[in-house]
Amino acid sequence: MADNTEATAGAQDGSKLPVTELTIRSKEMQYMELLEKRIADLEARLMESEKGKKTDEKDDTNKAIARSHTQLLESTSIRYRQVKYTDDGLEDARDISEKEFAKVEQSGKAKEGDDIVWTRHFTNENKYDHTEALIVGTELQNLLKVKLSHDPRLHFPNEGENNDLTILSPFEPILHIWTDLEKLVGSELDSEEWADIRARFEESAKATPNMKMTLSVRLSTTDERLRKAKKDLTTLLGHIRATQEVSSYLNSGLEASQTSGTIRFEYLWTLFPPGELVYATPFMKQPQIFIVKESLSYIEWERDNNRGDRDQNKRTQKFWYLDCWSYDWDGRKYNRVPITLKFDNFQGAKKINTLSCYPLKYREDRDDPDNEKLKEKLIARGKLYVDYCERKQGKQMLDYEGDAISHGSGFQKLKGRAQQSDSEMVIAYLGTLWDVRNRMSSKHMNISKAEIRHKTGRVMIDFKSYLQHAPDIKSNGPIGDIEFLSSTDECHCGSCLSNERLKENQRQHYDDWDPLKNGAFTSDEQYLICPPRVLGYHLESRTWLELDVEKLQNISQPVSDSAFKKLQLHRALKELIKKLVQSHTSGTGKKPLMEDIVKGKGQGLVILLHGPPGVGKTLTAESVASLTGKPLFSITTSDIGLSPADVEHNLESLFELAARWHAVLLFDEADVFLESRSSHTSDLTRNALVSVLLRVLEYYSGILILTTNRINQFDIAVQSRVNLGIKYINLSMQQKQSIFKQFIDSIPPDKIDDKEAIEAWFAEDSEEWLEQLNGRQVRNVMFSAGNLAQREGECLRREHVEIMAKHTAKFQADLKAVVQAARSKAEAGQFGD
């Protein structure tokens, strides 16, 4: 059939095609399909090839990152910079090679990838000045934060902040822990020495990563980061060791201090790391412990200004300052007090424990090798100090016998001081912590010139009153020869305030210690660092003193009537005085039987004593104080002044002080305040003084004794404020003899030679010379005779008393004659040249 029939086929368009054309078209379609498959295959192969190429590139990149990672962790990138000045005085800063740097740089800035930027500074004359290390590497920063976060000379920001750390040569913080750092780089990473640092690294890894951290470092393990830190530290120590300011110390000075206990002047600063306990004796050679505040290497020069104009600025003497913390009471709280100790220059090496101040660990005592006995003694003394400081009002009077440092008498005017701001009371410290070239001597505050005096008798321990009233006192109470810093200069940023290691090192938690809120000290070290002195007032000599804590004693018998019994006064008057003062309620907490209509008025007891000198007015006041067990606080017109503008303020201040001490206030020779007021304009000042006294008297609640020799011009308003007035007349012969006998009887038997002979002579031969003397002069005769006997190394004999009595009587007679002659001439109007 195929042979007989012509084959046909339907085309796609429905037309009929011959078999031959159909075959050709079919072949074309097959070729097209094959071509498309080939193209698809080629495209697939091409895509596979591209994919493989990218994989290879990624592998190469990962390998490069790994190599960079290892290289980064096992090496330290240091960039060297140098800054000099051109002939025109312009700054020329540039990067230099390590080789150039080795020949001999202002502050360099870090570039990405730097671990340390090491910069040398030059002066304007292009002389080497100092070197600066800028720590950029994160691992080294974290390591140093662990080892140096206690140091107040450095500042460590919080996590996430810029942590770049700058340290200047001679790198004091590093040198103070040099031995520990060398031990660290010589230890394995899994050793105990690295435990704190490992913990720090693990903690920082949890914190928000710093943007400057490279990806490789962020992905490092703790061990890798520790390895990197160790490498960077090793490099840093090597460069520091090669620095010219440090190399000589590390090569010889460090070993000398560790082995032979000696030090050279230029290396003194290396002995005193911050927080170190140091030993010194600034208060009358008494041992005292201080805490190192900061120790910089800067050495200062004194200039001799007595050489004439040409040599006026010549530097003559080197010295070095050490800043420390003392601990002191301000009348309300205990606080650290910034002080500075001065070291004069010395030649060669010196034994450390012969310095005026040195670390406590260098103290040598065969019987106390660990200083435990010394510490026990100072802690016990500190407890005494605290007891005296915290005495309540009315309990502050004690007995004292020993040397004391006197800062003069009188009372600092408070007017104006209360209006001063804190910034005006201190000199601003202008130097910055690390800019040692700008360190200024003006930051040291000198106390007034003081003298050591031997004192015996009653004293008032009162820091608050001392700081308010003592002459020439600044913001701190004096401690022997110590100079005070004008400010603490402590950083109060958030980072430092939250730095527990810094606070512990500097004992910041000892500040603002209020016994009423905080209770007793919680650490023996607080007692240990208390000063050996308290501040007070000597009642008899009316002087402000630094008193030795260990020379104070409680008064065995504060209330005594022995002096009152010796008082030459009518018995009835003595009984009246005794009853009035013993029944007075001020300071006892008892409520008076009656009160004034106006609350607070008229609660005081005012006694007026008037009469000639030497009849017992002052002795009466002393007897009243002894009878009540109160201190006798004596003031005069010179303490108050005569200017109406100041008098009221000064009177109120002194009356407040007397009330604070629960004292018997003696206003001696108050004539100008008691005289009758006048209508004459020339007497306005006197009128104002009397008016001021009247106002103050209205509200004074204590015991006040006024004495005067002139009663004839007594203001009537003052009379109405007086509760008791007593007139004194000249002593009779019998009273004078009684006074003489009291003094003779008070002398110990082994200090007097033939007492009976003295009494017999006095009975026979005293009337003539005794007539010329008053009671005070009889006392002076006896005291002078006693001093004469002591001077001659003998017991008191009749001759000592006789010679002083007759000389005193002759002087009085001569003086009386001169006064009488002057009066006669005045009456006759015969004064001449």
BATIBA-186897 format. One record per residue (C-alpha): x, y, z. Coordinates in steps of 0.02 Angstrom, whole numbers, plus 50000, padded with zeros to 5 digits. Example, Ala and Ser with C-alpha at 12.3 -4.5 7.8 and 13.67 -1.06 7.14 Angstrom:
BEGIN
506154977550390 506844994750357 
//
This chain:
BEGIN
500005000050000 501385011450034 502095008249864 500445012049772 499855027249872 500695044649882 501015048350061 500325064650136 500305072350307 499365086650392 500375102050423 500195111950582 499145124550493 498015110350433 498665110150254 499295094750174 501195092850154 502145080350053 503095066850151 504775073950098 504445091150172 503795083250331 505415073950355 506465089450332 505415099450454 505525085550585 507405085450572 507495104150600 506465102750757 507575089050825 509115099650796 508305114350883 507925103751036 509685097351041 510365114951027 509265121151170 509815106651279 511615110551238 511385128751284 510515124151447 511915112151487 513225125251452 512305137951560 512185125351702 514035121651690 514425140251687 513395143151845 514235128651931 515925135751883 515485152951955 514875144852115 516475135252137 517505150752107 516575160152244 516815145652364 518675145852332 518745164552361 517795162752524 518985149252580 520445160552538 519635174852637 519335163952790 521125158052784 521715176252775 520615181052922 521285166653024 523065171752983 522685189853031 521805184153189 523305174153246 524505187853199 523465200653294 523395190353452 525235186053451 525975203153413 525835221153474 525575235453353 526535250753410 526515267153317 527915279353356 527665298053350 528755313053378 528305331353404 529595344853390 529545363453358 530155372553203 531255387953207 529655398053192 528965389853349 527685379453254 527275361853307 527935348453191 527085331653226 527415316053123 527515297253130 529265290153137 530035273053124 530575262853273 532365265653220 532145284653219 531235283953383 532675274953465 533745290553439 532665301153546 529035316953550 526535331153594 525215318153610 524945305653469 523245300253407 522825282153382 522475274653211 521475259153178 522485243853223 523625252453349 523855244453520 525035257453592 525495274853531 527195279253602 527575297853595 529075308153646 528805326253699 530075340053673 530175357653743 530145373453636 532035372253637 531865354553566 532565346653723 531805330253776 530445332853907 529465316853936 528675301753854 526835297653837 526065280353817 524315280053743 523555262853777 522325258853635 522265239853632 520705233153717 521565218353797 522955228753876 521665241553934 520665228054021 522225220754101 522775237754167 521035241254230 521175226054342 522925230354403 522755249354416 520925253654445 521365257554627 522535271554575 521825289354590 523085295754462 522185286454322 520425287354254 519515271854192 517855275354103 516355263954114 516025249653993 515605255353817 516475272153836 518115277053756 519405267953861 520995275453787 522205277053932 523645289553938 525135287554056 526605299454063 528395295354105 529085290554226 527485280254228 527195281354416 525685269654422 526625256254324 528225257954426 527275256554590 526715238954542 528205234654433 528675218954527 526895212354517 526805215754330 528455207054297 527825192154396 526245192454292 527115191654123 528185177454189 526675167054243 525595154954146 523875160854093 523025147554198 523955152654357 523225161654507 524075177954454 522925178854302 521305174054391 520645191754417 521115196854241 520255181554168 518675185954264 518775203754199 518945197854018 517465186254034 516435200254109 516915212653973 516465200053838 514665200553899 514615219553890 514125229253734 515645228053619 516585244053588 516405249153406 518285250753387 518535232353427 518995222453271 517925207653218 519345195653253 519535201653432 517675200653464 517675182753407 519225177953508 519125166053653 519595171753827 521255162453819 521685170853654 521305187953725 522345184153880 523775178953768 523605195253674 523565205353837 525115196653900 526035200253739 525525218653743 526015220353926 527715212653893 527995225053752 527425239653860 528575234954004 530025233153884 529775250553815 529555257953988 531155249654047 532085258053903 531425275453945 532835286254011 531885292154167 531545274254218 533015263754163 534225269554298 532955266154436 532545248754372 534375244654349 534915249654526 533655259354631 532315245954642 533525232654700 534295244354829 532615248154910 532145229754913 533785222654977 534745235855074 533265246855124 534045262655050 533385275754930 534045290354831 533155307254837 532605306654655 531775289754684 530805294454843 529145293854751 529375275354713 529165271154900 527415278254914 526055270054808 524285276654836 523445268854987 525085264455075 525155266855264 526595278455308 527415283055473 527895300755527 528055311355685 527455328955642 526625332655810 527925334555948 528815318655889 527285307955921 527055293455798 525635295455675 525015285055529 524465292755364 523755285655203 524615290155039 523455300554930 524575302054778 526415301454741 527115310554590 528925310854537 528995329654514 530395338054613 530215356454659 531505369954687 531605383554817 532255400354761 533415411054866 532695428654864 534035435754979 535465435654853 535095452254768 534235456154604 535445447054489 535295430254576 533515432254638 532815418154532 534245406054558 533665388754610 534565383954769 533715369154852 532745354154791 531305346654887 529895334254858 528095333854920 527085318554967 525205320654976 524325310255108 522695308455202 522555311655387 520965308255485 520175321355596 518615327155686 517785343555637 516615344855786 515245334655703 515995321555588 517615312355552 518375315355381 519965312155286 521015327955279 522235330855134 523975335455194 525695336955116 527365331455189 528975339655132 530625330655101 532225340655087 533565335554965 534955323855020 536485316854934 536795298654894 535765284254962 534895285355130 534135272355244 532275272555215 531825271555399 532835287155437 531745298055326 530545310355407 529145299755335 529225282055267 528105266955235 527625258455397 528275241755332 530065248755337 529985252955522 531245242655621 531055237855803 531885222455874 530515220356002 529135223655876 529655216155708 527895216055636 527395232955709 525965224455801 526395232755968 526465249755886 524795246855802 524005241355966 524655257056051 524035268555913 522335260055907 522165262456096 522675280656077 521415282555936 520035276456050 520535289656179 520505302656041 518745297555990 518165297956171 518795315756195 518105321656028 516355315156060 516165321956236 514455329856261 514245348056307 514615350656490 515815335756492 517225343456390 518305349856533 519835339356576 521485340956668 523085342656568 524935342156610 526275342056478 526915350756324 525655358156204 525725368556046 525035385956073 524225395755932 523955411556031 522535419356129 521025429556082 519555425355974 519415424955786 518075436855725 516675426955647 515885441555557 516235439155373 516825421155392 515045414855397 514695424255237 516145416655143 515835402655021 516865386855025 517755392354868 518295408554952 518945399455105 520175388955006 521425392554871 520915384054708 522105370454656 522535375454479 523655361154430 522945345854343 523335328454400 524575323854266 525155340854206 526545340554335 527435355054254 526015366254314 526065359854492 526025375254605 526685378154779 525165389054815 524125373654841 524945371355010 524155380555156 525285385455301 524595386755477 525025401155591 526685401055681 526565390655838 527575388155996 527785373256111 527335377656290 527185367456449 525405368556511 524565362856671 522765364756724 521005364056657 520675363456470 519125362856361 519145350156219 518105357656080 518565356055896 517085365855832 517445380955942 519295379955902 518965380755715 517765395255740 518715405855865 520585401855866 521675414855778 522265412255599 521415395555575 520945390455398 519785376255353 520745362955452 521345361655630 523255361555643 524255345555674 526015350055725 527125354555577 525915348055446 525445358455295 523715356055223 523165354955043 521885367954993 520725354954916 520515336154905 520675336554714 519705320254702 518745315854544 516865314454568 516355307854397 515175293054387 516575281054343 517645285654494 516155286154612 515715268354561 517525262154568 517525251354725 519385247454718 519795265954711 518635269854857 519415255854958 521185261154918 520865279354966 519725274755114 518325285655047 517085276155154 517905283855308 517225300955260 515685309455334 515745297555482 514405304255598 514415294855766 512565298655789 512125289955625 513575278055591 513955273055770 515695267655822 517095264555698 516955247855608 518815246155571 520335246555685 521215256155546 520085271055579 520745271755757 522505268455693 522545284055584 521815295955713 523005310255757 523935310955924 523195327855968 521535335856009 521095354255995 520615364356147 520695379856254 521745382356410 520605391156534 521935399056644 523075406256510 521625409056389 522595401356244 522095389556103 523125373656105 523525357456016 523505345056160 524335328056173 522955315056186 523955304656310 524265319456428 522415322356462 521535315556615 519775315756681 519555327556828 519545317156986 518515329557086 517645342156972 516565349257112 517575356457257 517285369457392 519105370657447 519405387157355 517745393857416 518255390557596 519845400757573 518885415557506 519065430857620 517235436057622 515865437757751 515135420757792 513345425957757 513805432257584 514765416457547 513255405857594 512115416457485 513275414757335 513425396057363 511545393457369 511215404057215 512495395657104 512075378057162 510225380957131 510475388256958 509695376456831 510595381356671 511385366156590 510605353956714 509055349956615 507965354956762 506535367056742 506645383056848 505315386356978 504755402256889 504925408456711 504845425556630 503285430756536 504335431056379 505015413656351 506915412356360 507185428756452 507915431156625 508555413456652 510345418656687 511185422156853 512125438756848 513285442956993 514175459857004 515775461057106 516445478657134 517865485357237 519735489557233 521025477957152 521715462957245 520275460157365 519615443557298 518415447457155 519265435757031 519515422557167 517645423257201 517305419157018 518565404857023 517765398357183 516025398857105 516645388756955 517475375957068 515945374957177 514835370657027 516095359656937 516015371156786 517425378956686 517825397256719 517815406256552 518595423356571 518425437356442 518955455556439 518555471056339 520005467256221 519135451156168 517535460256126 518175476556052 517465493956066 516695496255894 514795495355907 514755486955736 515735472055803 515315471855988 513585464355976 514145450255863 515695446755968 514735447256132 513425435356066 514765423556002 515685423256167 514105421256269 513595406856154 515305398956182 515095400456371 513375392356357 514085378556247 515395374656380 514145376356523 515415388556594 515405401856726 515735417356621 516865430356700 516815447356616 518305455256702 518475474156716 516885477456619 516885495956668 516585503056495 515035492156473 514315496756642 514485515556646 512935526456648 512345531856476 512355550356431 511385561756313 512975569956249 513385565856068 515205562856116 514645548056221 513635539256084 514905525256066 514895521656252 512995522256253 512945509456112 514115497656206 513015497956361 511455495056256 512245480056171 512705472156338 510925474656401 510185465856249 511355451056265 511065449456452 509195447856426 509335430756347 510915423656427 510465408256528 512125404356612 513075411356760 513895428156725 515055437056846 515465455256809 516905463956898 517285482556903 518345494757002 517185509356966 515415508557032 515085527157046 514495528556863 513455512756855 512035512556727 510345510356808 509725498356674 511205486956707 510775487056891 509075479656852 509895464856763 511015460556911 510395446757026 511705449357161 512925463557191 514375462257314 515475476357371 517285472357415 518345483157529 520205483157562 520755467657655 521105469257839 522785464657912 522025448857982 521355443657811 523055446557731 523895436257866 522615422457836 523045422457650 524905421257692 524595406557807 523555397557674 525015398057554 526285392457685 525165377857735 524975372357554 526855369257532 527375350857554 528445348157710 529945342357607 529915358557507 530015370757652 531455373757774 530985377757955 529165382457931 529055388158113 530445400958086 529525408357936 527895409658034 528795417558183 529645430458071 527985434357988 527105436958155 528455449058215 528985458458058 527555457957932 526435472257984 527495486057908 527705478657735 526045469357732 525125485857751 525705490957576 525025475257489 523345468657435 522835450457427 523475447557250 525155455057295 525305443657447 525045429157328 526365436157209 527625437657352 527395419357398 527485413157218 529035423457181 529885417057339 529485399257287 530215402157113 531775409757191 532025394357300 531805382657151 533035392757050 534335390657187 533925372257206 533395374357385 531885372457496 530885388157535 531745397857674 531305413557772 532585423657674 531685419957510 530035426557577 530805441357665 531775447957516 530275446957400 529085454457529 530175469657566 530575473157382 528725472157336 528225483457480 529575496257433 528995496357252 527195499457308 527735513557423 528775521857287 527365520257161 526125527457284 527265542357314 527455545657127 525575544857099 525265556357246 526525568957181 525725568657010 524025571757083 524675586357185 525435594357031 523845591756933 522805599957067 524005614857074 524095616056884 525995614856890 526355602056754 527935606656660 529095599456532 
//
